[in-house]
Amino acid sequence: MAVFLVLGSDPRLVSARLTDLVDELVGERDRTTTYESFDLEGVSADERTAVVANAVSAAQTQSLFQDVKVVVLRELGEATIDQMSPLLSYLPAAEASTQLVLTSTSKLAKSVTDALKNAGATVFDTNPPSRKNEVYDWFDETLKEAGLTIEASAVAKMVDWLGEDRARLPSLIEVLASTYGTSKKLSMADVEPFLGEKGSVLPWDLTDAIDKGDAAVALAMLRRMVRSGEYHPLQVMSLLHNHYSKLLRLDGPTIGSVADAKTLIGSKSDFQARKYMDVSRRMGSRNVSAAVQLLARADVDLRGGRDLEEELTLEILIARLCRLSGITSSRRR
């Protein structure tokens, strides 16, 4: 018996990994006599107990025609501990010929993760890395696992283009593999026609560009955030308000240490505290105050104060904030 757990916050990445895993476990066997699937998503609380019980019953029953049985139970996190009790009772004495695959897009209780750990479950975490320097490696590794060989410049283009919408990678891989196969090394020209719309970006991609005074990059980040549908203009305003509120809290001569800065901005990160201290000192009191006033004016404009499109209002705001960064044009060049 083997137990597998596929985790992740994005259902698309979890589904893609589940599909690959089930294909691998079923292999060349007849799927109709090997595979059974159960889903806890979208069922009522009363039905969840029955779904878990049925999945466990299927796992306990050997296939009549195959040497292996693959049983999938989706969205385990939807069930309560009491509703999972048949599963928790099954794990210590599981059927030897059954491959049990569980998925969850929400956090599982510690008692459940402990039971799975004791059962020797293999865990697949589909969440992409959050650090920029690790994202390229994640893309590269995922592409290689799919059998694709792609030039480094094309991988970098994919990372930049998809941005925060990394869950589109499995479908892109499927299209590339079906179009070119896995024997050809793909170039930028091969990949580019299939990239589709640009994905969204991380919030700090916008604020970092503003802090550097790089209006061109900041405006590009803004457009990707708004046009991807990931951020409403008022959400962008909230992000900027939060950013400059932290700078405002650090505006004073009494901030003498990173620990002080962490306390004031509510952060546990030394790196983030140092970054905010550097930006605050570089901008100075006058520019921080001017930035807050610009935000207040733009907030009124977005709520009907001026007859301008929302995106244009934000573009004007971003351009003006970049001029307050404290970095001269010569230093930006």
MIMI-593093 format. One record per residue: residue in three letters; x, y, z of N, C-alpha, C in turn. Coordinates in steps of 0.2 Angstrom, whole numbers, always signed. Each point is the difference from the previous one (the first is absolute). Layout:
N
SITE   r   n_X   n_Y   n_Z  ca_X  ca_Y  ca_Z   c_X   c_Y   c_Z
SITE ala     X     Y     Z     X     Y     Z     X     Y     Z
...
This chain:
333
SITE   r   n_X   n_Y   n_Z  ca_X  ca_Y  ca_Z   c_X   c_Y   c_Z
SITE met    +4    -6    +0    -4    +6    +0    +4    +6    +0
SITE ala    -2    +5    -4    +4    +7    +0    -6    +5    +1
SITE val    +2    +5    +4    -4    +6    +1    +3    +6    -3
SITE phe    -4    +4    -4    +3    +6    -3    -5    +6    +2
SITE leu    +3    +6    +1    -3    +6    +2    +2    +5    -5
SITE val    -5    +3    -4    +2    +6    -4    -3    +6    +3
SITE leu    +5    +5    +2    -2    +6    +3    +1    +6    -5
SITE gly    -4    +5    +2    +1    +7    -4    -5    +4    +1
SITE ser    +1    +7    -1    -5    +5    +1    -4    +1    -6
SITE asp    +3    -2    -6    -3    +1    -6    -3    -6    -3
SITE pro    -7    -1    -1    -3    -6    -2    +3    -3    -7
SITE arg    +2    +5    -4    +3    -2    -7    +6    -4    +1
SITE leu    +5    +3    +4    +6    -4    +1    -1    -7    +3
SITE val    -5    +0    +5    -1    -6    +3    -3    -5    -4
SITE ser    -5    +2    -5    -3    -4    -5    +5    -3    -5
SITE ala    +5    +5    -2    +5    -3    -5    +4    -5    +3
SITE arg    +3    +1    +7    +4    -5    +3    -4    -6    +1
SITE leu    -6    +0    +2    -4    -6    +1    -1    -4    -6
SITE thr    -1    +3    -6    -1    -3    -6    +6    -4    -2
SITE asp    +6    +3    +1    +7    -3    -2    +1    -6    +5
SITE leu    -2    +1    +6    +1    -5    +5    -4    -6    -1
SITE val    -7    +1    -2    -4    -6    -1    +2    -3    -7
SITE asp    +2    +3    -5    +2    -3    -6    +6    -4    +1
SITE glu    +4    +2    +5    +6    -4    +1    -2    -6    +4
SITE leu    -4    +0    +5    -2    -5    +4    -4    -6    -4
SITE val    -5    +3    -4    -4    -5    -4    +4    -3    -5
SITE gly    +5    +4    -3    +4    -3    -6    -4    -3    -5
SITE glu    +2    -6    -3    -4    -3    -6    -6    -4    +2
SITE arg    -2    +0    +7    -5    -4    +2    -7    +3    -3
SITE asp    -5    -4    +1    -7    +3    -2    -2    +4    +5
SITE arg    -1    +6    -1    -2    +5    +5    -7    -1    +3
SITE thr    -5    -3    -4    -6    -2    +3    +0    -5    +5
SITE thr    +5    -4    +0    +0    -5    +6    +6    +1    +5
SITE thr    +3    +6    -1    +6    +2    +4    -2    +6    +4
SITE tyr    -4    +4    -2    +0    +7    +2    -7    +2    +3
SITE glu    +0    +3    +6    -6    +3    +3    +1    +6    +3
SITE ser    -5    +5    -1    +1    +7    +2    -6    +2    +4
SITE phe    +2    +4    +6    -5    +3    +4    +2    +7    +1
SITE asp    -5    +5    +1    +1    +7    +1    -4    +3    +5
SITE leu    +3    +3    +5    -3    +3    +6    -2    +8    -2
SITE glu    +2    +2    -5    -2    +7    -2    -7    +1    -2
SITE gly    -3    +5    +2    -7    +1    -2    -5    -4    +3
SITE val    +1    -5    +4    -5    -4    +3    -2    +3    +7
SITE ser    -6    -2    +3    -2    +3    +6    +4    -4    +6
SITE ala    -1    +3    +6    +3    -3    +6    -2    -7    +1
SITE asp    -6    -1    -1    -3    -7    +1    +3    -5    -5
SITE glu    +1    +2    -6    +3    -4    -5    +7    -2    +0
SITE arg    +4    +5    +4    +7    -1    +0    +2    -7    +4
SITE thr    -4    -1    +5    +2    -6    +4    -1    -6    -4
SITE ala    -5    +0    -5    -1    -6    -4    +5    +0    -6
SITE val    +2    +5    -2    +5    +0    -5    +7    -2    +2
SITE val    +2    +2    +6    +6    -3    +3    -1    -8    +1
SITE ala    -5    -2    +3    -2    -7    +1    +1    -4    -6
SITE asn    -3    +3    -5    +0    -4    -7    +7    +0    -3
SITE ala    +4    +5    +1    +7    +0    -2    +4    -5    +3
SITE val    -1    +0    +7    +3    -5    +4    -2    -8    -2
SITE ser    -6    +0    -1    -3    -7    -2    +3    -2    -6
SITE ala    +1    +5    -5    +3    -2    -7    +7    -2    +1
SITE ala    +4    +4    +5    +7    -2    +1    +1    -7    +3
SITE gln    -5    -2    +4    +0    -6    +4    -1    -6    -5
SITE thr    -3    +1    -6    -3    -5    -4    +5    -1    -6
SITE gln    +3    -6    -1    +5    -1    -5    -4    +0    -7
SITE ser    +4    +1    -5    -2    +0    -6    -1    -7    -3
SITE leu    -5    -2    -3    -1    -7    -2    +4    -2    -6
SITE phe    +2    +5    -4    +4    -1    -6    +7    +3    -1
SITE gln    +2    +4    +5    +6    +3    +0    +4    -1    +7
SITE asp    +7    +0    -1    +4    -1    +6    +0    +6    +5
SITE val    -2    +6    -3    +0    +6    +3    -6    +4    +0
SITE lys    -2    +3    +5    -6    +5    +0    +2    +7    +2
SITE val    -2    +5    -4    +1    +7    +1    -6    +3    +2
SITE val    +0    +3    +7    -6    +3    +2    +2    +8    +2
SITE val    -4    +4    -3    +1    +7    +1    -5    +3    +4
SITE leu    +1    +4    +5    -4    +4    +4    +2    +7    +0
SITE arg    -4    +4    -3    +2    +7    -2    -3    +5    +6
SITE glu    +4    +5    +1    -2    +6    +5    -1    -3    +7
SITE leu    +5    -4    +3    -1    -2    +6    -1    +5    +6
SITE gly    +2    +6    -1    +0    +5    +4    -7    +3    +1
SITE glu    -5    -2    -4    -7    +2    +1    -3    -4    +5
SITE ala    +2    -6    +2    -3    -4    +6    +3    +2    +6
SITE thr    -4    -1    +5    +2    +1    +7    +3    -6    +3
SITE ile    +3    +0    +6    +4    -5    +3    -5    -6    +1
SITE asp    -6    +1    +2    -5    -5    +1    -1    -4    -7
SITE gln    -1    +4    -5    -2    -2    -6    +6    -4    -3
SITE met    +6    +1    +2    +6    -4    -3    +1    -6    +4
SITE ser    -4    -1    +5    +2    -6    +5    +1    -7    -4
SITE pro    -4    -1    -5    +1    -7    -3    +7    +0    -4
SITE leu    +2    +6    -2    +6    +0    -4    +6    -1    +5
SITE leu    -1    +4    +6    +6    +0    +5    +0    -7    +3
SITE ser    -5    -4    +0    +0    -7    +3    +3    -5    -5
SITE tyr    -1    +2    -7    +2    -4    -5    +8    +0    -1
SITE leu    +3    +6    +1    +7    +1    -2    +5    -5    +4
SITE pro    -1    -1    +6    +5    -5    +3    +0    -7    -2
SITE ala    -6    -2    -3    -1    -7    -3    -2    +0    -7
SITE ala    +3    +4    -4    -3    +1    -7    +1    -6    -4
SITE glu    -4    -1    -5    +0    -5    -5    +7    +0    -4
SITE ala    +3    -6    +0    +7    +0    -3    +0    +2    -8
SITE ser    -5    -2    -3    +0    +1    -7    -3    +7    -3
SITE thr    -2    +4    +5    -3    +6    -2    +4    +6    +1
SITE gln    +0    +4    -6    +4    +7    +0    -6    +5    +2
SITE leu    +1    +3    +6    -5    +5    +2    +3    +7    -1
SITE val    -4    +4    -4    +3    +7    -2    -5    +5    +3
SITE leu    +2    +5    +4    -4    +5    +3    +2    +7    -2
SITE thr    -5    +4    -1    +2    +7    -2    -3    +5    +5
SITE ser    +3    +6    +1    -3    +5    +4    +3    +7    -3
SITE thr    -4    +5    +0    +2    +7    -2    -1    +4    +7
SITE ser    -2    -3    +5    +0    +4    +7    +4    -4    +5
SITE lys    +2    +4    +5    +4    -3    +5    -3    -6    +4
SITE leu    +4    -5    +1    -3    -6    +4    +2    +0    +7
SITE ala    -5    -2    +4    +2    +0    +7    +6    -4    +2
SITE lys    +3    +1    +5    +7    -3    +2    -1    -7    +1
SITE ser    -6    -2    +3    -1    -8    +2    -1    -3    -7
SITE val    -2    +3    -5    -1    -3    -7    +7    -1    -3
SITE thr    +4    +6    +0    +7    -1    -3    +4    -5    +4
SITE asp    -1    +0    +7    +4    -5    +4    -2    -7    -2
SITE ala    -6    -1    -1    -2    -7    -2    +2    -2    -7
SITE leu    +1    +5    -5    +2    -1    -7    +8    -1    +1
SITE lys    +3    +3    +4    +7    -1    +1    +2    -6    +3
SITE asn    -4    -3    +5    +1    -6    +2    -1    -6    -5
SITE ala    -5    +2    -4    -1    -5    -6    +5    +0    -5
SITE gly    +5    +4    +0    +5    +1    -5    -2    +3    -6
SITE ala    -5    +5    +0    -3    +3    -6    +6    +4    -3
SITE thr    +0    +0    -7    +4    +4    -4    -4    +6    -2
SITE val    +3    +6    +2    -3    +6    -1    +3    +4    -6
SITE phe    -5    +3    -4    +2    +4    -6    -3    +7    +2
SITE asp    +4    +5    +1    -2    +7    +1    +1    +3    -6
SITE thr    -6    +2    -3    +0    +4    -7    +1    +7    +0
SITE asn    +0    +3    +6    +1    +7    +1    +6    +3    -3
SITE pro    +0    +4    -5    +7    +3    -2    +3    +4    +5
SITE pro    +7    +0    -1    +4    +4    +5    -2    +8    +0
SITE ser    +1    +3    +5    -2    +7    +1    +6    +5    -2
SITE arg    +6    -3    +1    +6    +4    -1    +2    +0    -8
SITE lys    +1    +6    -2    +1    +1    -7    +6    -4    -3
SITE asn    +5    -1    +4    +6    -4    -2    -1    -7    +0
SITE glu    -6    -2    +2    -1    -7    +0    -6    -2    -5
SITE val    -3    +5    -3    -6    -1    -4    +3    -3    -7
SITE tyr    +6    +3    -2    +2    -3    -7    +2    -7    +1
SITE asp    +3    -2    +6    +2    -7    +1    -6    -5    +0
SITE trp    -6    +3    +3    -6    -4    +0    -3    -1    -7
SITE phe    +0    +5    -4    -2    +0    -7    +4    -6    -3
SITE asp    +7    +1    +0    +4    -4    -4    -1    -7    +2
SITE glu    +0    -2    +7    -1    -6    +2    -7    -3    -2
SITE thr    -5    +4    +0    -7    -3    -2    +0    -1    -7
SITE leu    +4    +4    -4    +0    -2    -7    +4    -6    -2
SITE lys    +5    -1    +4    +4    -6    -1    -3    -6    +2
SITE glu    -4    +0    +5    -4    -6    +2    -5    -2    -5
SITE ala    -2    +5    -4    -5    -1    -5    +3    -2    -7
SITE gly    +7    -1    +1    +4    -2    -6    +1    +5    -5
SITE leu    -1    +7    +2    +2    +5    -5    +6    +3    +1
SITE thr    +4    +2    -5    +6    +3    +0    -1    +7    -3
SITE ile    +1    +5    +3    -1    +7    -2    +6    +4    +2
SITE glu    +2    +5    -5    +5    +4    +1    -1    +5    +6
SITE ala    +6    +1    +3    +0    +4    +6    -4    +7    -1
SITE ser    +1    +3    -5    -3    +7    -2    -8    -1    +0
SITE ala    -2    -6    -3    -7    -1    -1    -3    -2    +7
SITE val    +3    -3    +4    -2    -2    +7    -1    +7    +4
SITE ala    +5    +4    -1    +0    +7    +4    -6    +4    -3
SITE lys    -1    +0    -6    -6    +3    -3    -7    -3    +3
SITE met    +0    -6    +0    -6    -3    +3    -1    +2    +7
SITE val    +5    +0    +4    +0    +3    +7    -3    +7    +1
SITE asp    +3    +4    -4    -2    +7    +0    -7    +1    -3
SITE trp    -2    -4    -5    -6    +1    -3    -6    -2    +4
SITE leu    +1    -6    +3    -6    -3    +4    +0    +4    +7
SITE gly    +6    +2    +2    -1    +4    +6    -2    -4    +6
SITE glu    -5    +3    +3    -3    -3    +6    -5    -6    -2
SITE asp    -2    +0    -6    -5    -5    -2    +4    -6    -2
SITE arg    +3    -3    +4    +5    -6    -1    -4    -7    -1
SITE ala    -7    +1    +2    -4    -6    -1    -2    -2    -7
SITE arg    +2    +5    -5    -1    -1    -7    +6    -4    -3
SITE leu    +5    -2    +4    +6    -3    -3    -2    -7    -2
SITE pro    -4    -4    +4    -2    -7    -3    -3    +0    -6
SITE ser    -5    +4    -2    -4    +1    -6    +5    +2    -6
SITE leu    +5    +4    +2    +5    +2    -5    +4    -6    -2
SITE ile    +2    -3    +5    +4    -6    -1    -3    -5    -4
SITE glu    -7    -1    +1    -4    -5    -4    +0    +2    -7
SITE val    -1    +7    -2    +0    +2    -6    +6    -1    -4
SITE leu    +6    +2    +4    +6    +0    -4    +2    -8    -1
SITE ala    -1    -4    +5    +1    -7    -2    -4    -3    -5
SITE ser    -6    +2    -1    -4    -3    -5    +1    +3    -7
SITE thr    +3    +6    +0    +2    +3    -6    +7    -2    -3
SITE tyr    +5    +0    +5    +7    -2    -2    +2    -6    +2
SITE gly    -3    -4    +4    +3    -6    +3    +5    +2    +5
SITE thr    +4    -5    +2    +5    +1    +5    +7    -1    -3
SITE ser    +1    -1    -6    +7    -1    -3    +3    +6    -2
SITE lys    -3    +5    -1    +2    +6    -3    +2    +5    +6
SITE lys    +6    +4    +0    +1    +5    +4    -4    +6    -2
SITE leu    -4    +3    +4    -4    +6    -2    +3    +6    +1
SITE ser    -1    +5    -5    +3    +7    +1    -5    +5    +2
SITE met    +2    +6    +0    -5    +5    +2    -5    +1    -6
SITE ala    +2    -1    -6    -5    +0    -5    -5    -5    +0
SITE asp    +2    -6    +3    -5    -6    +0    -5    +1    +6
SITE val    +2    +3    +5    -4    +1    +6    -4    +6    +0
SITE glu    +2    +6    -3    -3    +6    +1    -8    +0    -3
SITE pro    -1    -3    -6    -7    +0    -2    -5    -3    +5
SITE phe    +2    -4    +5    -5    -4    +4    +0    +3    +7
SITE leu    +3    +6    +1    +0    +3    +7    -7    +3    +2
SITE gly    -4    +3    -5    -6    +3    +2    +1    +6    +3
SITE glu    -5    +2    +4    +0    +7    +4    +5    +0    +5
SITE lys    +3    +5    +1    +5    +1    +6    -4    -1    +7
SITE gly    +3    -4    +4    -3    -1    +7    +2    +6    +4
SITE ser    -3    -1    +6    +1    +6    +5    +6    -1    +3
SITE val    +2    +5    +5    +6    +0    +3    -1    +1    +8
SITE leu    +6    -1    +3    +0    +0    +8    -1    +8    +2
SITE pro    -3    +1    +5    -1    +7    +2    +7    +4    +1
SITE trp    +5    -3    +2    +6    +3    +1    +4    +2    -6
SITE asp    -2    -4    -6    +3    +2    -6    -2    +7    -2
SITE leu    -6    +2    +2    -2    +7    -1    +3    +5    +5
SITE thr    +0    -1    +6    +3    +5    +5    +7    +0    -1
SITE asp    +4    -6    -1    +7    +1    -1    +2    +4    -6
SITE ala    -4    +0    -5    +1    +4    -6    -1    +7    +1
SITE ile    -5    +2    +4    -1    +7    +2    +5    +2    +5
SITE asp    +3    -4    +5    +5    +2    +4    +6    +1    -3
SITE lys    +1    -3    -6    +6    +1    -4    +0    +6    -5
SITE gly    -6    +3    +0    -2    +6    -5    +0    -2    -7
SITE asp    -1    -7    -1    -1    -2    -7    -7    +0    -3
SITE ala    -2    +5    -3    -7    +1    -2    -2    -5    -5
SITE ala    +5    -1    -5    -2    -5    -5    -2    -7    +3
SITE val    +4    -3    +4    -1    -6    +3    -6    +0    +4
SITE ala    -1    +5    +4    -6    +1    +5    -6    +0    -4
SITE leu    +0    +4    -5    -7    +0    -4    -1    -6    -4
SITE ala    +5    -4    -2    -1    -7    -3    -3    -4    +6
SITE met    +3    +0    +6    -3    -4    +5    -7    +1    +2
SITE leu    -2    +7    +0    -6    +2    +1    -5    -3    -5
SITE arg    +2    +1    -6    -5    -2    -5    -1    -8    +0
SITE arg    +5    -4    +1    -1    -7    +1    -4    -2    +6
SITE met    +0    +4    +5    -4    -1    +6    -7    +1    -1
SITE val    -1    +6    -3    -7    +2    -2    -3    -4    -5
SITE arg    +3    -1    -6    -3    -3    -6    +0    -7    +1
SITE ser    +4    -4    +4    -1    -7    +1    -7    -1    +4
SITE gly    -3    +5    +3    -6    -1    +4    +2    -2    +7
SITE glu    +6    -1    +2    +2    -2    +7    -1    +6    +5
SITE tyr    +1    +6    -2    -1    +5    +4    -5    +6    -2
SITE his    -4    +1    +4    -5    +6    -2    +4    +6    +2
SITE pro    -1    +6    -4    +4    +6    +2    +0    +2    +7
SITE leu    -6    -1    +4    +0    +2    +7    +4    -5    +4
SITE gln    +2    -6    -3    +4    -5    +4    +7    +3    -1
SITE val    +2    +2    -6    +6    +3    -1    +1    +6    +5
SITE met    -5    +4    +0    +1    +6    +5    +1    -2    +7
SITE ser    -3    -6    +2    +1    -2    +7    +7    -3    +1
SITE leu    +3    -3    -5    +7    -2    +0    +4    +6    +1
SITE leu    -1    +5    -4    +4    +6    +0    +0    +3    +7
SITE his    -7    +1    +2    -1    +3    +7    +4    -4    +5
SITE asn    +0    -6    +0    +4    -4    +5    +7    +1    +0
SITE his    +3    +0    -7    +7    +1    -1    +2    +7    +3
SITE tyr    -3    +5    -1    +2    +7    +2    -2    +1    +7
SITE ser    -5    -3    +3    -1    +0    +7    +6    -2    +4
SITE lys    +3    -6    -2    +6    -2    +3    +6    +5    -1
SITE leu    +0    +3    -5    +6    +5    -1    -2    +6    +5
SITE leu    -6    +2    +0    -2    +5    +5    +2    -1    +7
SITE arg    -1    -7    +2    +1    -1    +7    +8    +0    +1
SITE leu    +4    -1    -5    +7    +0    +1    +3    +7    -1
SITE asp    -4    +5    -1    +2    +7    -1    +1    +4    +6
SITE gly    +6    -1    +3    +2    +3    +6    +7    -2    +2
SITE pro    +3    +4    +4    +7    -1    +2    +1    -5    +6
SITE thr    -5    -3    +2    +0    -4    +6    +1    -7    -2
SITE ile    -1    -2    -7    +1    -7    -2    +7    -1    -1
SITE gly    +3    -4    +5    +7    -1    +0    +2    -7    -1
SITE ser    -4    -5    -1    +2    -6    -1    -5    -4    -4
SITE val    +2    -6    -3    -5    -4    -4    -5    -3    +4
SITE ala    +1    -1    +7    -5    -3    +4    -6    +6    +1
SITE asp    +2    +6    +1    -5    +5    +0    -4    +1    -6
SITE ala    +3    -1    -6    -3    +1    -6    -5    -6    -1
SITE lys    +2    -6    +2    -4    -6    +0    -7    +1    +4
SITE thr    +1    +3    +6    -5    +1    +5    -5    +5    -4
SITE leu    +2    +5    -2    -4    +5    -3    -4    -2    -6
SITE ile    +3    -4    -5    -3    -2    -6    -4    -6    +1
SITE gly    +1    -3    +6    -3    -7    +1    +2    -6    -4
SITE ser    +7    +0    -1    +3    -5    -4    +5    -4    +5
SITE lys    +1    -7    -2    +4    -4    +3    +7    -1    -4
SITE ser    +0    +3    -6    +6    +0    -4    +5    +5    +1
SITE asp    +6    -1    +1    +5    +5    +0    +1    +3    -6
SITE phe    +0    -4    -6    +1    +2    -6    -5    +5    -2
SITE gln    -6    -1    +1    -6    +5    -1    +1    +6    +4
SITE ala    +2    +0    +6    +1    +5    +4    +6    +5    -2
SITE arg    +5    -3    -2    +6    +4    -3    -2    +3    -6
SITE lys    -4    -4    -5    -2    +3    -6    -4    +7    +1
SITE tyr    -5    -1    +5    -4    +6    +1    +4    +6    +3
SITE met    +5    -2    +5    +4    +5    +3    +4    +4    -6
SITE asp    +2    -4    -5    +4    +3    -5    -4    +5    -4
SITE val    -6    -3    -2    -4    +4    -4    -3    +7    +3
SITE ser    -1    -1    +7    -3    +6    +4    +6    +5    +0
SITE arg    +6    -2    +2    +5    +5    +0    +2    +3    -7
SITE arg    +0    -4    -5    +1    +3    -6    -5    +5    -3
SITE met    -6    -1    +2    -6    +4    -2    +0    +6    +4
SITE gly    +1    +0    +6    +0    +5    +5    -8    +2    +2
SITE ser    +0    +4    +5    -7    +2    +3    -4    +3    -6
SITE arg    +2    +5    -3    -4    +4    -5    -3    -5    -5
SITE asn    +4    -4    -3    -2    -5    -6    -5    -5    +3
SITE val    +1    -2    +6    -5    -5    +3    -6    +3    +1
SITE ser    +0    +6    +3    -6    +4    +1    -4    +2    -7
SITE ala    +4    +1    -5    -3    +2    -7    -3    -6    -3
SITE ala    +3    -6    +1    -3    -6    -2    -6    -2    +3
SITE val    -1    +1    +6    -6    -1    +4    -6    +5    -3
SITE gln    +2    +6    -1    -5    +5    -3    -2    -3    -7
SITE leu    +5    -2    -4    -2    -2    -6    -5    -6    +0
SITE leu    +1    -5    +5    -4    -5    +1    -7    +2    +1
SITE ala    -1    +5    +5    -6    +2    +2    -4    +3    -6
SITE arg    +4    +4    -4    -4    +3    -6    -2    -5    -5
SITE ala    +4    -5    -1    -2    -5    -5    -6    -4    +3
SITE asp    +0    -1    +6    -5    -4    +3    -7    +3    -1
SITE val    +0    +7    +1    -6    +4    -2    -2    +0    -7
SITE asp    +5    +0    -5    -1    +0    -7    -3    -7    -2
SITE leu    +3    -5    +3    -3    -7    -2    -7    -1    +2
SITE arg    -2    +4    +5    -7    -1    +3    -5    +6    -3
SITE gly    +2    +2    -6    -4    +5    -4    +2    +7    +1
SITE gly    +6    +2    +3    +2    +7    +0    +2    +3    -6
SITE arg    +2    -4    -5    +2    +2    -7    -3    -4    -5
SITE asp    -1    +2    -6    -3    -4    -5    +6    -3    -4
SITE leu    +4    -4    +3    +5    -4    -3    -1    -7    +1
SITE glu    +3    -4    -5    -1    -7    +1    +5    -3    +6
SITE glu    -2    -5    +3    +3    -2    +6    +7    -2    -2
SITE glu    +2    -3    -5    +7    -2    -1    +4    +6    -2
SITE leu    -3    +5    -3    +4    +6    -2    +1    +4    +7
SITE thr    -5    +0    +4    +1    +3    +7    +6    -3    +4
SITE leu    +1    -7    -1    +5    -3    +4    +7    +1    -4
SITE glu    +0    +0    -6    +6    +1    -4    +3    +7    +2
SITE ile    -4    +5    +0    +2    +7    +2    +3    +0    +7
SITE leu    -4    -4    +5    +3    -1    +7    +6    -3    +0
SITE ile    +1    -6    -4    +6    -3    +0    +6    +4    -2
SITE ala    -1    +3    -6    +5    +4    -3    +3    +6    +5
SITE arg    -5    +3    +4    +2    +5    +5    +3    -3    +6
SITE leu    -2    -6    +2    +4    -3    +6    +7    -2    -2
SITE cys    +1    -2    -6    +7    -2    -2    +4    +6    +0
SITE arg    -2    +6    -1    +4    +6    +0    +1    +2    +7
SITE leu    -3    -3    +5    +1    +2    +7    +5    -6    +3
SITE ser    +3    -4    -4    +4    -6    +3    +6    +2    +3
SITE gly    +3    +6    -2    +6    +2    +3    +6    -2    -4
SITE ile    -2    -3    -6    +6    -3    -4    +0    +5    -6
SITE thr    +5    +3    -2    +0    +5    -6    +0    -4    -6
SITE ser    -1    +3    -6    -1    -3    -6    +7    -3    -2
SITE ser    +5    +3    +2    +7    -2    -2    +2    -7    +3
SITE arg    -3    +0    +7    +2    -6    +4    -5    -6    -3
SITE arg    -6    +2    -2    -4    -6    -3    +3    -2    -7
SITE arg    +3    +4    -4    +3    -2    -6    +6    -5    +2
